[in-house]
Amino acid sequence: MVGIEGRYVLIKTVRGKNDDISFLVDPSMDLALQELAKRIFPLCKSFLLIDQFVESRSQFQNGLVNHAFSAALRALLLDYQAMVAQLEHQFRLGRLSLQGLWFYCQPMMRSMQALSTLIQKASVSNICGSAVLNLLQSQAKAMAGDNAVRLMLEKMTQCASSAYMSILERWVYEGVIDDPYGEFFIAEDKSLQKESLTQDYEAKYWRQRYSLKDGIPSFLANIAGTILTTGKYLNVMRECGHNVQVPPSENSKLMSFGSNHHYLECIKAAYNFASSELLNLIKEKYDLTGRLKSIKHYLLLDQGDFLVHFMDIARDELAKKPDEVSVEKLQSLLDLALRTTAAAADPFHEGLTCVVEKSSLLRRLGTFNDLEASQRSSSDNDLEETVSITGLETFALSYKVHWPLSIVLSRKALTKYQLIFRFLFHCKHVDRQLCGAWQVHQGVRALNTRGTAISRSSLLCRSMLKFINSLLHYLTFEVVEPNWHVMYNRLQSANSIDEVIQHHDFFLDKCLRECLLLLPELLKKVERLKSMCLQYSAATQWLISSSCIDLGKSEEPIDSVGLNKAKRKSGQVLKSTTRNVAVTDSVLKFEKEFNTELQSLGSILNNNSQAEPYLAHLAQWILGVKNEQNGL
């Protein structure tokens, strides 16, 4: 019964993948005695199998759960051996028969057989960690009809899980993985450092530094995500030098689990504490709200005085090709603009930096994840081939973000901010150029230009200004501002940093889409219209000077487009007329192309407004420009 051969019973062990143990009885024995002995052999076999399992699983490399399970089995074997010793004593006193031995073995028989079945399954799969706990639980449920065996298996599960629960306790109470054998269901990738958040577009640190592995214990499966998040939050605070630990209490120990689900309540309490502590730390000590407002001032052009000043003093530098632009000079000009405007009152303005990209906005969007497939399929962009880009098309602002704010303001989030900034900044540039053209037109109002190309050009300039102003109004007052206020209110009621990240990313993605940056077809139309506005404003000085070549030199009152001068100097009439015809043709060409593109954009907006309702607002503004021009 304890693995020692006797005079009449021999033990035969077949070694292999599945060790098989059999008992050989002396054939000269009485058949009735042989049958009685064979009834007890399953118990003997179970003892030997369990004893072998305990010896093999107590080794160093098998993990803490197997160690704890083996210790529980060893305690059970001690009880079994004590029973055998008592039976031996009764036998020596002559009080034990073979039938009596069979009777006294009955209470241990079922338990030992259930355990031997369990360890055979464990040995075949060579499992460890949570797999052992899952096997114990499933076997306990399978023995629901035998209360004694079920209670014994549940006790074994409790003992085996004690080591696992101690690992879990350190994770949810301190944010530390103390797992020397790799049994815990949370994996740590130490190659990912928090500094990578400012460079890694995918923000792998936050998503992959700690991750769930396969083989989660069944009793923790429904709360595994909460456990992962709790430790992550505590770890972030520790990385900030803010040593925090969940306050201990008498009932906070996670040394065991049971039907009362007390351990689940402890885990939820730890999560609530870690979540609120980290959120308060980032909101109060690191002033997340203040940082977001600062970024809104600059990258979403909420504060306009510094931008106007910067565009004035950096105009010449931004007019150069991207390769020729000096980022250092732009940075010094930006610092000057920040110090001499209302932005100087912003305590976070020093985090603002200049960036000059190498490609246009359309091509940059081609590398953006959400547009990668669609942009590559239409890489033959006529707009980029015909217009040489300058610093005005590639300039962007960036923002220095440090840990732990980089969890929210990751590289991906800043890239989205930059895409929106570049679009808004270029629209502002187009608006300034058209305003300059409008001022040139106003400069010749004293002259009677009725019926000339200048009056026609003035109407076209007004239409272009109305278009770009309508676009800017839509982008700022109908996209950025309302979405910002929705996000801001949601952030105030957020309960965790993950909710903050979710609301912030939702705000950026919605702004990108409603700003047309995720709609390539519409964006190309808008870029084409902006390009036409820039070409027109650049040609305005030439157009007006060509139309008024001699008007500016006249000292006599002018009736109409230099007619008095033309009458007295017949040699210049033909020249002036030729130029005016060419000028008129140029204006008409601009007007026709602009109206065609504007009408095409309006129709696309109307067609897509059912799927994208926000496009209806932009369509109303665009169609308003077209209708106003037609009325004029």
TINUVEX-116571 format. One line per 3 residues: number of its first residue (from 1); their letters; for each residue x, y, z of C-alpha. Coordinates in steps of 0.1 Angstrom, whole numbers, plus 5000, padded with zeros to 4 digits. Example, Ala and Ser with C-alpha at 12.3 -4.5 7.8 and 13.67 -1.06 7.14 Angstrom:
2
1	as	5123/4955/5078  5137/4989/5071
***
This chain:
632
1	mvg	5000/5000/5000  5030/5023/5003  5049/5010/4973
4	ieg	5070/4983/4990  5068/4948/4975  5058/4919/4998
7	ryv	5062/4881/4997  5030/4875/4977  5025/4908/4957
10	lik	5050/4922/4933  5050/4956/4916  5056/4960/4879
13	tvr	5063/4994/4865  5064/5002/4828  5082/5034/4821
16	gkn	5073/5056/4792  5052/5086/4782  5024/5072/4804
19	ddi	5038/5053/4833  5018/5021/4839  5018/5003/4872
22	sfl	5005/4968/4877  5005/4943/4906  5014/4906/4902
25	vdp	4999/4882/4928  5014/4849/4936  4992/4824/4916
28	smd	4995/4798/4944  4973/4820/4966  4937/4812/4972
31	lal	4915/4827/4945  4892/4844/4970  4921/4861/4986
34	qel	4934/4871/4952  4901/4888/4944  4900/4906/4977
37	akr	4936/4918/4972  4928/4930/4936  4901/4953/4950
40	ifp	4927/4972/4970  4953/4974/4942  4937/5006/4926
43	lck	4943/5024/4959  4979/5013/4959  4983/5023/4923
46	sfl	4968/5058/4931  4993/5062/4959  5023/5054/4938
49	lid	5012/5077/4909  5005/5106/4933  5038/5100/4951
52	qfv	5057/5100/4918  5039/5132/4907  5048/5150/4940
55	esr	5084/5141/4936  5086/5153/4899  5066/5185/4904
58	sqf	5085/5196/4935  5115/5204/4913  5126/5240/4908
61	qng	5115/5245/4872  5079/5234/4876  5066/5267/4890
64	lvn	5049/5280/4922  5015/5265/4915  5029/5230/4910
67	haf	5050/5235/4942  5019/5245/4961  4998/5217/4946
70	saa	5026/5191/4954  5027/5204/4990  4990/5198/4994
73	lra	4993/5163/4979  5021/5156/5002  5000/5165/5032
76	lll	4972/5142/5019  4998/5114/5014  5008/5118/5050
79	dyq	4973/5113/5061  4972/5082/5039  5004/5068/5053
82	amv	4991/5075/5088  4961/5054/5080  4984/5026/5067
85	aql	5004/5027/5099  4973/5024/5120  4961/4994/5099
88	ehq	4996/4979/5103  4993/4983/5141  4959/4966/5141
91	frl	4973/4938/5120  5002/4932/5144  4977/4930/5172
94	grl	4958/4904/5152  4927/4925/5149  4928/4930/5111
97	slq	4915/4907/5084  4916/4912/5046  4879/4920/5046
100	glw	4885/4945/5074  4914/4961/5054  4890/4966/5025
103	fyc	4864/4982/5047  4888/5007/5062  4902/5017/5028
106	qpm	4868/5027/5015  4869/5064/5027  4902/5071/5009
109	mrs	4895/5050/4978  4874/5076/4959  4895/5106/4968
112	mqa	4928/5088/4958  4914/5076/4925  4901/5111/4916
115	lst	4935/5126/4924  4953/5099/4904  4930/5106/4874
118	liq	4938/5143/4877  4975/5140/4880  4976/5116/4850
121	kas	4960/5143/4829  4984/5169/4843  5014/5147/4836
124	vsn	5004/5140/4800  5000/5177/4792  5030/5187/4814
127	icg	5010/5217/4825  5018/5244/4850  5005/5277/4864
130	sav	4969/5286/4855  4964/5254/4835  4967/5234/4867
133	lnl	4942/5256/4885  4917/5252/4856  4922/5215/4856
136	lqs	4915/5213/4893  4884/5234/4890  4870/5214/4861
139	qak	4876/5181/4880  4859/5195/4911  4828/5205/4890
142	ama	4828/5170/4874  4827/5154/4909  4796/5174/4920
145	gdn	4778/5142/4927  4804/5131/4953  4804/5157/4980
148	avr	4835/5144/4998  4856/5142/4967  4844/5176/4955
151	lml	4853/5192/4988  4887/5175/4987  4894/5188/4952
154	ekm	4882/5223/4961  4906/5223/4990  4934/5212/4967
157	tqc	4925/5241/4943  4926/5265/4972  4960/5253/4983
160	ass	4974/5253/4947  4960/5288/4940  4976/5304/4971
163	aym	5009/5311/4953  4991/5323/4922  4969/5347/4943
166	sil	5000/5361/4960  5013/5371/4925  4979/5386/4917
169	erw	4979/5405/4949  5012/5422/4943  5001/5431/4908
172	vye	4967/5447/4917  4980/5463/4949  5015/5474/4939
175	gvi	5017/5472/4901  5046/5447/4903  5048/5414/4885
178	ddp	5066/5390/4908  5064/5359/4886  5098/5340/4885
181	yge	5084/5311/4865  5062/5329/4840  5030/5315/4853
184	ffi	5010/5347/4856  4985/5356/4828  5000/5391/4823
187	aed	5032/5394/4803  5057/5423/4805  5077/5434/4775
190	ksl	5106/5453/4791  5120/5463/4757  5092/5489/4754
193	qke	5101/5520/4774  5079/5550/4783  5102/5573/4763
196	slt	5091/5556/4731  5056/5572/4734  5069/5604/4719
199	qdy	5084/5586/4689  5063/5555/4684  5033/5562/4662
202	eak	5015/5531/4673  5019/5538/4710  5030/5503/4717
205	ywr	5042/5510/4752  5007/5516/4765  4991/5488/4746
208	qry	5019/5461/4747  5042/5468/4776  5017/5448/4797
211	slk	4994/5423/4779  4972/5393/4786  4986/5359/4778
214	dgi	4967/5327/4770  4956/5304/4798  4938/5328/4821
217	psf	4924/5310/4852  4887/5304/4847  4877/5321/4880
220	lan	4895/5353/4868  4885/5352/4831  4856/5378/4834
223	iag	4878/5403/4853  4911/5398/4836  4909/5431/4817
226	til	4903/5450/4850  4932/5432/4866  4955/5442/4837
229	ttg	4944/5478/4838  4948/5481/4876  4984/5471/4876
232	kyl	4991/5493/4845  4977/5523/4864  4998/5516/4895
235	nvm	5029/5510/4874  5024/5544/4856  5023/5561/4890
238	rec	5055/5543/4901  5072/5553/4869  5063/5589/4878
241	ghn	5081/5585/4911  5047/5586/4929  5050/5556/4951
244	vqv	5014/5545/4957  4999/5514/4971  4963/5503/4975
247	pps	4955/5509/5012  4956/5475/5030  4927/5463/5051
250	ens	4918/5433/5070  4897/5419/5042  4919/5429/5013
253	klm	4940/5397/5012  4937/5377/4980  4951/5345/4993
256	sfg	4921/5324/4983  4890/5324/4963  4856/5308/4968
259	snh	4819/5310/4962  4815/5342/4981  4835/5360/4954
262	hyl	4852/5382/4980  4883/5383/4958  4863/5400/4930
265	eci	4853/5428/4953  4889/5433/4964  4900/5435/4928
268	kaa	4873/5460/4919  4881/5481/4949  4918/5481/4939
271	ynf	4909/5491/4903  4887/5520/4915  4915/5533/4937
274	ass	4943/5530/4911  4921/5546/4884  4911/5576/4905
277	ell	4946/5581/4918  4962/5581/4884  4935/5604/4869
280	nli	4940/5629/4897  4977/5628/4893  4976/5635/4856
283	kek	4948/5661/4859  4961/5680/4889  4999/5676/4892
286	ydl	5006/5674/4854  4976/5696/4844  4963/5676/4815
289	tgr	4935/5701/4808  4959/5730/4807  4981/5712/4782
292	lks	4951/5704/4760  4940/5740/4760  4975/5751/4752
295	ikh	4976/5727/4722  4942/5740/4711  4955/5776/4712
298	yll	4984/5768/4688  4978/5736/4668  4941/5743/4663
301	ldq	4947/5781/4658  4924/5791/4687  4947/5820/4695
304	gdf	4951/5841/4664  4973/5871/4673  5006/5851/4676
307	lvh	4998/5833/4643  4993/5866/4624  5025/5880/4638
310	fmd	5044/5849/4630  5032/5847/4594  5042/5883/4590
313	iar	5078/5880/4602  5083/5844/4588  5068/5852/4553
316	del	5101/5852/4534  5115/5821/4551  5083/5801/4545
319	akk	5083/5811/4509  5114/5790/4503  5114/5754/4492
322	pde	5112/5729/4521  5148/5718/4517  5160/5754/4519
325	vsv	5139/5765/4549  5159/5770/4581  5141/5753/4610
328	ekl	5163/5771/4635  5154/5805/4621  5117/5796/4621
331	qsl	5120/5785/4657  5136/5818/4667  5109/5837/4648
334	ldl	5082/5816/4665  5097/5823/4699  5097/5860/4691
337	alr	5061/5858/4681  5051/5840/4712  5070/5864/4735
340	tta	5055/5895/4719  5019/5885/4718  4992/5873/4743
343	aaa	5007/5838/4741  5034/5849/4765  5009/5845/4793
346	dpf	5005/5808/4785  5028/5788/4809  5031/5760/4784
349	heg	5041/5779/4753  5077/5769/4757  5068/5734/4746
352	ltc	5059/5746/4711  5084/5737/4683  5086/5741/4645
355	vve	5086/5713/4620  5091/5714/4582  5078/5683/4565
358	kss	5093/5671/4532  5060/5665/4514  5026/5682/4509
361	llr	4996/5675/4530  4980/5652/4505  5011/5631/4502
364	rlg	5015/5631/4540  4980/5618/4544  4990/5590/4521
367	tfn	5012/5576/4549  4985/5580/4574  4972/5546/4585
370	dle	4935/5552/4579  4941/5564/4543  4970/5543/4533
373	asq	4952/5520/4509  4930/5546/4493  4958/5571/4489
376	rss	4982/5546/4473  4956/5536/4448  4954/5572/4436
379	sdn	4990/5583/4440  4990/5601/4406  4981/5634/4421
382	dle	4979/5662/4395  4980/5689/4420  5013/5679/4435
385	etv	5029/5675/4400  5019/5709/4388  5025/5731/4418
388	sit	5059/5732/4435  5055/5732/4472  5071/5757/4496
391	gle	5075/5760/4534  5040/5773/4536  5026/5740/4524
394	tfa	5049/5719/4546  5052/5740/4578  5037/5725/4610
397	lsy	5039/5730/4647  5048/5703/4672  5046/5701/4710
400	kvh	5070/5687/4735  5052/5662/4757  5067/5644/4786
403	wpl	5058/5614/4807  5030/5607/4818  5011/5631/4796
406	siv	5025/5612/4766  5000/5584/4774  4973/5607/4762
409	lsr	4993/5630/4739  5011/5602/4721  5029/5605/4689
412	kal	4998/5594/4670  4977/5620/4687  5002/5648/4679
415	tky	5004/5636/4643  4966/5641/4640  4969/5675/4655
418	qli	4996/5684/4630  4975/5673/4601  4946/5695/4612
421	frf	4971/5724/4618  4986/5722/4584  4952/5723/4567
424	lfh	4940/5753/4588  4974/5771/4585  4973/5768/4547
427	ckh	4937/5780/4546  4948/5810/4566  4977/5817/4542
430	vdr	4953/5816/4512  4930/5840/4531  4958/5864/4537
433	qlc	4969/5863/4500  4933/5870/4489  4930/5898/4513
436	gaw	4962/5913/4498  4946/5910/4464  4915/5926/4476
439	qvh	4935/5955/4490  4951/5960/4456  4917/5962/4440
442	qgv	4907/5987/4466  4937/6008/4457  4924/6015/4422
445	ral	4888/6023/4433  4895/6060/4427  4899/6052/4390
448	ntr	4868/6045/4369  4872/6009/4360  4836/6001/4352
451	gta	4834/5977/4323  4870/5967/4325  4887/5935/4335
454	isr	4895/5950/4369  4858/5952/4379  4854/5916/4368
457	ssl	4885/5906/4387  4872/5924/4418  4840/5903/4418
460	lcr	4860/5871/4414  4883/5882/4443  4853/5887/4464
463	sml	4839/5853/4456  4872/5836/4464  4874/5854/4497
466	kfi	4839/5843/4505  4848/5807/4497  4879/5806/4518
469	nsl	4862/5825/4547  4833/5801/4545  4857/5771/4546
472	lhy	4875/5786/4576  4843/5793/4594  4831/5757/4589
475	ltf	4864/5742/4600  4867/5763/4632  4832/5771/4643
478	evv	4813/5740/4631  4840/5714/4635  4868/5722/4660
481	epn	4849/5743/4685  4818/5721/4691  4837/5689/4691
484	whv	4862/5704/4715  4835/5714/4740  4820/5679/4738
487	myn	4854/5663/4745  4861/5688/4773  4829/5680/4791
490	rlq	4834/5642/4787  4869/5645/4801  4855/5662/4833
493	san	4833/5631/4839  4859/5605/4829  4866/5578/4855
496	sid	4899/5565/4842  4928/5574/4820  4916/5549/4794
499	evi	4883/5569/4791  4904/5601/4787  4924/5585/4759
502	qhh	4892/5572/4743  4874/5606/4744  4905/5624/4731
505	dff	4911/5600/4702  4874/5602/4693  4877/5640/4692
508	ldk	4907/5639/4669  4893/5613/4646  4860/5631/4643
511	clr	4878/5664/4636  4900/5647/4609  4870/5633/4592
514	ecl	4848/5665/4594  4878/5686/4582  4877/5664/4551
517	lll	4912/5650/4558  4899/5615/4557  4879/5621/4525
520	pel	4905/5622/4496  4881/5631/4469  4868/5661/4486
523	lkk	4901/5672/4500  4917/5672/4465  4888/5694/4453
526	ver	4894/5719/4481  4932/5719/4475  4926/5726/4438
529	lks	4903/5755/4447  4929/5769/4472  4956/5765/4445
532	mcl	4936/5785/4421  4930/5812/4447  4968/5814/4453
535	qys	4975/5816/4415  4949/5843/4411  4962/5864/4440
538	aat	4998/5861/4428  4986/5873/4393  4965/5902/4406
541	qwl	4992/5927/4406  5001/5919/4371  4965/5920/4360
544	iss	4958/5954/4375  4991/5969/4364  4984/5956/4328
547	sci	4949/5971/4328  4961/6004/4342  4994/6007/4324
550	dlg	4988/6044/4316  4961/6053/4340  4985/6058/4369
553	kse	5004/6083/4348  4974/6104/4337  4971/6139/4352
556	epi	4937/6146/4337  4903/6134/4349  4896/6099/4337
559	dsv	4862/6089/4322  4865/6052/4315  4896/6028/4316
562	gln	4920/6055/4303  4899/6065/4273  4910/6102/4275
565	kak	4946/6091/4274  4939/6067/4246  4922/6094/4225
568	rks	4952/6118/4227  4978/6091/4222  4965/6069/4194
571	gqv	4997/6049/4194  4989/6035/4227  4953/6026/4221
574	lks	4960/5994/4202  4986/5984/4228  4962/5991/4257
577	ttr	4933/5973/4240  4954/5943/4233  4965/5941/4269
580	nva	4930/5946/4282  4917/5918/4259  4944/5894/4273
583	vtd	4936/5905/4308  4899/5900/4303  4906/5865/4289
586	svl	4927/5857/4319  4901/5868/4344  4874/5849/4325
589	kfe	4895/5818/4325  4901/5820/4363  4864/5827/4368
592	kef	4853/5798/4347  4877/5773/4363  4869/5785/4398
595	nte	4831/5782/4392  4835/5748/4376  4855/5735/4406
598	lqs	4832/5751/4431  4801/5736/4414  4818/5702/4413
601	lgs	4827/5704/4450  4791/5714/4458  4776/5685/4440
604	iln	4800/5660/4457  4792/5675/4491  4754/5671/4484
607	nns	4758/5635/4471  4778/5625/4502  4758/5645/4528
610	qae	4734/5615/4534  4763/5593/4545  4782/5621/4561
613	pyl	4755/5646/4575  4781/5672/4585  4789/5678/4549
616	ahl	4755/5694/4545  4767/5724/4565  4797/5729/4543
619	aqw	4776/5724/4512  4753/5753/4523  4783/5776/4527
622	ilg	4798/5766/4494  4765/5768/4474  4760/5802/4491
625	vkn	4792/5814/4476  4783/5801/4441  4748/5816/4443
628	eqn	4760/5850/4455  4785/5851/4426  4759/5842/4401
631	gl	4736/5869/4415  4764/5895/4412
***
